[in-house]
Amino acid sequence: QLQLVESGGGLVQPGGSLRLSCAASGFTLDNYAIGWFRQAPGKEREGVSCSGSSAGRINYADSVKGRFTISRGNAKNTVYLQMNSLKPEDTAIYYCAVGPMTVQAMCVPAFFASWGQGTQVTVSS
């Protein structure tokens, strides 16, 4: 059974860092496009960063470029999101998701079929 489990969220002060992890089971991440999304209260879910393959294109939302980095730990079937210089506006529930390779790095939630349960990230002093 395909399963995604996020971890690594928490409370951090502005300017701090967190690394989110998404562990996959029941399938091999290397065969899928992967993405990190977030949803703040009262807002729609938005794409943060997506990767089409381990050696392919990566996209970042303009709001996180230069601060966030997506990576694959294929040997451990895990995807990471390193978040630096966090801002209060980064506060949201963060989700990882996988989609078919045809999605490539298009960070559109509707293109991703399988989702984790989410992990809360709160940036506050």
Contacts in CASP RR format, 6 or more apart in sequence:
PFRMAT RR
TARGET T0000
AUTHOR 0000-0000-0000
METHOD contacts of the structure
MODEL  1
QLQLVESGGGLVQPGGSLRLSCAASGFTLDNYAIGWFRQAPGKEREGVSC
SGSSAGRINYADSVKGRFTISRGNAKNTVYLQMNSLKPEDTAIYYCAVGP
MTVQAMCVPAFFASWGQGTQVTVSS
1 25 0 8 1.000
1 26 0 8 1.000
2 24 0 8 1.000
2 25 0 8 1.000
2 26 0 8 1.000
2 27 0 8 1.000
2 98 0 8 1.000
2 114 0 8 1.000
3 24 0 8 1.000
3 25 0 8 1.000
3 26 0 8 1.000
3 116 0 8 1.000
4 22 0 8 1.000
4 23 0 8 1.000
4 24 0 8 1.000
4 96 0 8 1.000
4 97 0 8 1.000
4 98 0 8 1.000
4 114 0 8 1.000
4 115 0 8 1.000
4 116 0 8 1.000
5 22 0 8 1.000
5 23 0 8 1.000
5 25 0 8 1.000
5 116 0 8 1.000
5 117 0 8 1.000
6 20 0 8 1.000
6 21 0 8 1.000
6 22 0 8 1.000
6 94 0 8 1.000
6 95 0 8 1.000
6 96 0 8 1.000
6 116 0 8 1.000
6 117 0 8 1.000
6 118 0 8 1.000
6 119 0 8 1.000
7 20 0 8 1.000
7 21 0 8 1.000
7 22 0 8 1.000
7 23 0 8 1.000
7 119 0 8 1.000
8 18 0 8 1.000
8 19 0 8 1.000
8 20 0 8 1.000
8 21 0 8 1.000
8 119 0 8 1.000
9 18 0 8 1.000
9 20 0 8 1.000
9 94 0 8 1.000
9 119 0 8 1.000
9 120 0 8 1.000
9 121 0 8 1.000
10 18 0 8 1.000
10 119 0 8 1.000
10 120 0 8 1.000
10 121 0 8 1.000
10 122 0 8 1.000
11 122 0 8 1.000
11 123 0 8 1.000
11 124 0 8 1.000
12 18 0 8 1.000
12 86 0 8 1.000
12 121 0 8 1.000
12 122 0 8 1.000
12 123 0 8 1.000
13 123 0 8 1.000
13 124 0 8 1.000
13 125 0 8 1.000
14 86 0 8 1.000
14 87 0 8 1.000
14 88 0 8 1.000
14 123 0 8 1.000
14 124 0 8 1.000
14 125 0 8 1.000
15 84 0 8 1.000
15 85 0 8 1.000
15 86 0 8 1.000
15 87 0 8 1.000
15 123 0 8 1.000
16 84 0 8 1.000
16 85 0 8 1.000
16 86 0 8 1.000
16 123 0 8 1.000
17 82 0 8 1.000
17 83 0 8 1.000
17 84 0 8 1.000
17 85 0 8 1.000
17 86 0 8 1.000
18 83 0 8 1.000
18 86 0 8 1.000
18 121 0 8 1.000
19 80 0 8 1.000
19 81 0 8 1.000
19 82 0 8 1.000
19 83 0 8 1.000
20 36 0 8 1.000
20 80 0 8 1.000
20 81 0 8 1.000
20 83 0 8 1.000
20 94 0 8 1.000
20 96 0 8 1.000
20 119 0 8 1.000
20 121 0 8 1.000
21 78 0 8 1.000
21 79 0 8 1.000
21 80 0 8 1.000
22 34 0 8 1.000
22 36 0 8 1.000
22 78 0 8 1.000
22 79 0 8 1.000
22 80 0 8 1.000
22 81 0 8 1.000
22 96 0 8 1.000
22 116 0 8 1.000
23 76 0 8 1.000
23 77 0 8 1.000
23 78 0 8 1.000
24 77 0 8 1.000
24 78 0 8 1.000
24 79 0 8 1.000
24 98 0 8 1.000
25 77 0 8 1.000
27 98 0 8 1.000
28 77 0 8 1.000
29 72 0 8 1.000
29 73 0 8 1.000
29 74 0 8 1.000
29 77 0 8 1.000
29 78 0 8 1.000
29 79 0 8 1.000
29 98 0 8 1.000
30 53 0 8 1.000
30 54 0 8 1.000
30 72 0 8 1.000
30 74 0 8 1.000
31 101 0 8 1.000
32 98 0 8 1.000
32 99 0 8 1.000
32 100 0 8 1.000
32 101 0 8 1.000
33 50 0 8 1.000
33 51 0 8 1.000
33 52 0 8 1.000
33 53 0 8 1.000
33 98 0 8 1.000
33 99 0 8 1.000
33 100 0 8 1.000
33 101 0 8 1.000
33 102 0 8 1.000
33 103 0 8 1.000
33 104 0 8 1.000
33 105 0 8 1.000
33 111 0 8 1.000
33 112 0 8 1.000
34 50 0 8 1.000
34 51 0 8 1.000
34 52 0 8 1.000
34 70 0 8 1.000
34 72 0 8 1.000
34 79 0 8 1.000
34 96 0 8 1.000
34 97 0 8 1.000
34 98 0 8 1.000
34 99 0 8 1.000
35 47 0 8 1.000
35 48 0 8 1.000
35 49 0 8 1.000
35 50 0 8 1.000
35 51 0 8 1.000
35 70 0 8 1.000
35 79 0 8 1.000
35 96 0 8 1.000
35 97 0 8 1.000
35 98 0 8 1.000
35 107 0 8 1.000
35 112 0 8 1.000
36 47 0 8 1.000
36 48 0 8 1.000
36 49 0 8 1.000
36 50 0 8 1.000
36 68 0 8 1.000
36 70 0 8 1.000
36 79 0 8 1.000
36 81 0 8 1.000
36 94 0 8 1.000
36 95 0 8 1.000
36 96 0 8 1.000
36 97 0 8 1.000
37 45 0 8 1.000
37 46 0 8 1.000
37 47 0 8 1.000
37 48 0 8 1.000
37 94 0 8 1.000
37 95 0 8 1.000
37 96 0 8 1.000
37 97 0 8 1.000
37 107 0 8 1.000
37 109 0 8 1.000
37 112 0 8 1.000
38 45 0 8 1.000
38 46 0 8 1.000
38 47 0 8 1.000
38 48 0 8 1.000
38 90 0 8 1.000
38 92 0 8 1.000
38 93 0 8 1.000
38 94 0 8 1.000
38 95 0 8 1.000
38 121 0 8 1.000
39 45 0 8 1.000
39 46 0 8 1.000
39 92 0 8 1.000
39 93 0 8 1.000
39 95 0 8 1.000
40 91 0 8 1.000
40 92 0 8 1.000
40 93 0 8 1.000
43 92 0 8 1.000
45 95 0 8 1.000
45 109 0 8 1.000
46 61 0 8 1.000
46 109 0 8 1.000
47 61 0 8 1.000
47 107 0 8 1.000
47 108 0 8 1.000
47 109 0 8 1.000
48 60 0 8 1.000
48 61 0 8 1.000
48 64 0 8 1.000
48 68 0 8 1.000
48 81 0 8 1.000
48 94 0 8 1.000
48 107 0 8 1.000
49 58 0 8 1.000
49 59 0 8 1.000
49 60 0 8 1.000
49 61 0 8 1.000
49 64 0 8 1.000
49 68 0 8 1.000
49 69 0 8 1.000
49 70 0 8 1.000
49 81 0 8 1.000
49 107 0 8 1.000
50 58 0 8 1.000
50 59 0 8 1.000
50 70 0 8 1.000
50 103 0 8 1.000
50 105 0 8 1.000
50 106 0 8 1.000
50 107 0 8 1.000
51 57 0 8 1.000
51 58 0 8 1.000
51 59 0 8 1.000
51 70 0 8 1.000
51 72 0 8 1.000
51 79 0 8 1.000
51 105 0 8 1.000
52 58 0 8 1.000
52 101 0 8 1.000
52 103 0 8 1.000
52 104 0 8 1.000
52 105 0 8 1.000
53 101 0 8 1.000
53 104 0 8 1.000
54 72 0 8 1.000
54 74 0 8 1.000
56 104 0 8 1.000
56 105 0 8 1.000
57 104 0 8 1.000
57 105 0 8 1.000
58 70 0 8 1.000
58 105 0 8 1.000
59 105 0 8 1.000
59 106 0 8 1.000
59 107 0 8 1.000
60 66 0 8 1.000
60 68 0 8 1.000
60 70 0 8 1.000
61 107 0 8 1.000
63 89 0 8 1.000
64 83 0 8 1.000
64 90 0 8 1.000
67 83 0 8 1.000
67 84 0 8 1.000
67 85 0 8 1.000
67 86 0 8 1.000
68 81 0 8 1.000
68 82 0 8 1.000
68 83 0 8 1.000
68 84 0 8 1.000
69 81 0 8 1.000
69 82 0 8 1.000
69 84 0 8 1.000
70 79 0 8 1.000
70 80 0 8 1.000
70 81 0 8 1.000
70 82 0 8 1.000
71 79 0 8 1.000
71 80 0 8 1.000
71 82 0 8 1.000
72 78 0 8 1.000
72 79 0 8 1.000
72 80 0 8 1.000
73 79 0 8 1.000
73 80 0 8 1.000
79 96 0 8 1.000
81 94 0 8 1.000
81 96 0 8 1.000
83 90 0 8 1.000
83 121 0 8 1.000
86 121 0 8 1.000
86 123 0 8 1.000
87 123 0 8 1.000
88 123 0 8 1.000
88 124 0 8 1.000
89 123 0 8 1.000
90 121 0 8 1.000
90 123 0 8 1.000
91 121 0 8 1.000
91 122 0 8 1.000
91 123 0 8 1.000
91 124 0 8 1.000
92 120 0 8 1.000
92 121 0 8 1.000
93 118 0 8 1.000
93 119 0 8 1.000
93 120 0 8 1.000
93 121 0 8 1.000
94 118 0 8 1.000
94 119 0 8 1.000
94 120 0 8 1.000
94 121 0 8 1.000
95 115 0 8 1.000
95 116 0 8 1.000
95 117 0 8 1.000
95 118 0 8 1.000
95 119 0 8 1.000
96 115 0 8 1.000
96 116 0 8 1.000
96 118 0 8 1.000
97 109 0 8 1.000
97 112 0 8 1.000
97 113 0 8 1.000
97 114 0 8 1.000
97 115 0 8 1.000
97 116 0 8 1.000
98 112 0 8 1.000
98 113 0 8 1.000
98 114 0 8 1.000
99 111 0 8 1.000
99 112 0 8 1.000
99 113 0 8 1.000
99 114 0 8 1.000
100 113 0 8 1.000
103 111 0 8 1.000
103 112 0 8 1.000
END
